[in-house]
Each structure stands twice: as structure tokens, then as C-alpha cells.
């Protein structure tokens, strides 16, 4: 199951650094996860200080 990043995102970039498949990139207001590239590992959620990445 893919993850998405909620509006709680503070743009710290921790999720992008933790993603093993580089599925996360900086968006206009928050980081964005490419759902097709996401493998659902949860590394982003585990590293995010504000809990912004959630399962879709």
C-alpha cells in the first residue's frame, strides 16, 4: 500500500532521505510521494518528526 504526505508536512526532507526507492520529492508546499514508485515500506513514516506520511 502506498503512502501519501499530509498537510502536517514541515518540509524538513527527512522522508525523502529515508526513502529507499527515491519516491519522494519536494512539492510546492509539502513533499510528495510518487504512488507508483512507493513500495509501502514505511521508512518515510518512521523517520518523519511530525507523522506526515500516512498509508493511503
Secondary structure, 3 states (H helix, E strand, C coil): CCEEECCCCCCCCHHHHHCCCCCEEECCCCEEECCCCCCCCCHHHHHCCCCCEEEC
